[in-house]
Amino acid sequence: MLTVRVGKTKMARRPNFSAKFLLKYMLVLVSAVVLLTLLLQKYNIPFKDELLRALSDGFQKSVPASMAPSKAGACNMARDCPEDHFSFFVRSGAANVVAPKICLQHKLVLGTVLNNAGLGINIVIINGKTGDVVKTAHFDMYSGDVKPLVEFLKSIETGAVVLMASYDEPSSKLDEEARKLIAELGSQSVKSLGFRDNWVFVGGKGVSVHSNFEKYLKNNNAKNKYENWPELIEIQGCIPKYLE
């Protein structure tokens, strides 16, 4: 035992409290990692190593550091937009585990934190003049029905801005009518959108040209980041206000 001398008396040095605290912290951390690994194995997620790495570093390998969100509800925009524009950020889901995220004017409008994101195609409709959110919705295109999506698309008014993001599987129930309605909003990639492809898109009702705000990543087992799913993708930029 280590001692220190004070006069003629020897006093025992107390154990280092910070070392005890660190030991307890490490035990809790190890237990959490073991539990998470067991859960991933139980549900047979084949890309658990990649997923854990992605979750731990905020997807730094997938996107530039200046654009990677630091928190689930954070909206880190690369730049501000002119007064007559709206800033946006759209990120697809990661496999069937991490939900997509849509931000507007540095504010989260769809995502896990708000509990309004889901499998399939996620959509946010905003007023093209004011920037106010009109509707948010998600449509399961694997085990769901395409009819609610078609009705939703038909209800979009001229001048509205539409932001979309895929999550897991966006195409199985997507019929020609739905694809045509989305193409009329300015999308080019929706015509070739396939099983478990990743897709993000920003368009508008009443546009006469194809949107430049679109990104599409094909599901390819030879190139996928998560084996059966491609890596997440994202876009951000400035949307001009709608002028009649």
Secondary structure in CASP SS format (residue, H / E / C, confidence):
PFRMAT SS
TARGET T0000
AUTHOR 0000-0000-0000
METHOD secondary structure of the structure
MODEL  1
M C 1.00
L C 1.00
T E 1.00
V E 1.00
R E 1.00
V E 1.00
G C 1.00
K C 1.00
T E 1.00
K E 1.00
M E 1.00
A E 1.00
R C 1.00
R C 1.00
P C 1.00
N C 1.00
F H 1.00
S H 1.00
A H 1.00
K H 1.00
F H 1.00
L H 1.00
L H 1.00
K H 1.00
Y H 1.00
M H 1.00
L H 1.00
V H 1.00
L H 1.00
V H 1.00
S H 1.00
A H 1.00
V H 1.00
V H 1.00
L H 1.00
L H 1.00
T H 1.00
L H 1.00
L H 1.00
L H 1.00
Q H 1.00
K H 1.00
Y C 1.00
N C 1.00
I C 1.00
P C 1.00
F C 1.00
K H 1.00
D H 1.00
E H 1.00
L H 1.00
L H 1.00
R H 1.00
A H 1.00
L H 1.00
S H 1.00
D H 1.00
G C 1.00
F C 1.00
Q C 1.00
K C 1.00
S C 1.00
V C 1.00
P C 1.00
A C 1.00
S C 1.00
M C 1.00
A C 1.00
P C 1.00
S C 1.00
K C 1.00
A C 1.00
G C 1.00
A C 1.00
C C 1.00
N C 1.00
M C 1.00
A C 1.00
R C 1.00
D C 1.00
C C 1.00
P C 1.00
E C 1.00
D C 1.00
H E 1.00
F E 1.00
S E 1.00
F E 1.00
F E 1.00
V E 1.00
R E 1.00
S C 1.00
G C 1.00
A E 1.00
A C 1.00
N C 1.00
V C 1.00
V E 1.00
A C 1.00
P C 1.00
K E 1.00
I E 1.00
C E 1.00
L E 1.00
Q C 1.00
H C 1.00
K E 1.00
L E 1.00
V E 1.00
L E 1.00
G C 1.00
T C 1.00
V C 1.00
L C 1.00
N C 1.00
N C 1.00
A C 1.00
G C 1.00
L C 1.00
G E 1.00
I E 1.00
N E 1.00
I E 1.00
V E 1.00
I E 1.00
I E 1.00
N C 1.00
G C 1.00
K C 1.00
T C 1.00
G C 1.00
D C 1.00
V E 1.00
V E 1.00
K E 1.00
T E 1.00
A E 1.00
H E 1.00
F E 1.00
D C 1.00
M C 1.00
Y C 1.00
S C 1.00
G C 1.00
D C 1.00
V C 1.00
K H 1.00
P H 1.00
L H 1.00
V H 1.00
E H 1.00
F H 1.00
L H 1.00
K H 1.00
S C 1.00
I C 1.00
E C 1.00
T C 1.00
G C 1.00
A C 1.00
V E 1.00
V E 1.00
L E 1.00
M E 1.00
A E 1.00
S E 1.00
Y E 1.00
D C 1.00
E C 1.00
P C 1.00
S C 1.00
S C 1.00
K C 1.00
L C 1.00
D C 1.00
E H 1.00
E H 1.00
A H 1.00
R H 1.00
K H 1.00
L H 1.00
I H 1.00
A H 1.00
E C 1.00
L C 1.00
G C 1.00
S C 1.00
Q C 1.00
S H 1.00
V H 1.00
K H 1.00
S H 1.00
L C 1.00
G C 1.00
F C 1.00
R C 1.00
D C 1.00
N E 1.00
W E 1.00
V E 1.00
F E 1.00
V E 1.00
G E 1.00
G E 1.00
K C 1.00
G C 1.00
V C 1.00
S C 1.00
V C 1.00
H C 1.00
S C 1.00
N C 1.00
F C 1.00
E E 1.00
K E 1.00
Y E 1.00
L E 1.00
K C 1.00
N C 1.00
N C 1.00
N C 1.00
A C 1.00
K C 1.00
N C 1.00
K C 1.00
Y C 1.00
E C 1.00
N C 1.00
W C 1.00
P C 1.00
E C 1.00
L C 1.00
I C 1.00
E E 1.00
I E 1.00
Q E 1.00
G E 1.00
C E 1.00
I E 1.00
P E 1.00
K C 1.00
Y C 1.00
L C 1.00
E C 1.00
END
